[in-house]
Amino acid sequence: MEIQENIVNKVAQSGLISFDPASLNTAAERIVYDIKDNLFQGLLLREKDFREFIKQCDWSQYLGKHVAVICSSDAIVPTWAYMLLANKMQPFAATVIFGSLETLETVLFDRAVQSLDMEQFRDQRVVIKGCGDIFVPVSAYSALTSRLTTVVKSIMYGEPCSTVPVYKRKD
């Protein structure tokens, strides 16, 4: 039996473009701001006390961070309180949203997908990587697929050596 001297990388020759959605992840710190710490006896928000807190707080501590604002207490918090927090954090924070860290990740990945230049994928066969060390929300895969469908020849999920077909343009 003859041993082949040259190993041929058929994946490299296939013309597939591998795209890792984890590359859209921003490195900035994510934090939760829980408004429950501003509640009187953990039950209600007193406007006068809250406005005093708003004036006294050093908002620069949120510089460059992605902030998810929540209320983990079972309390009624008026909408304007969240609006005041967003207004004060906005000049410093990279992002301010109302919701959990999971919601924040969804928002950040969605923004990144929407800002992608789709022309780099025009008429290409794209494999969207599915495994990695960085969490990528399912919504990012959906948004990416939705945008890519308008320009690519095909979309596959997985690794170039083992893919699941998702979309193929009919020419």
PyMOL commands that set and color helices and strands:
alter all, ss='L'
color gray80, all
select helices_A, chain A and resi 10-13+21-24+35-38+47-56+59-62+79-89+101-115+118-121+138-148
alter helices_A, ss='H'
color red, helices_A
select strands_A, chain A and resi 16-19+30-34+66-70+95-98+125-128+154-159+162-168
alter strands_A, ss='S'
color yellow, strands_A
deselect
rebuild
show_as cartoon
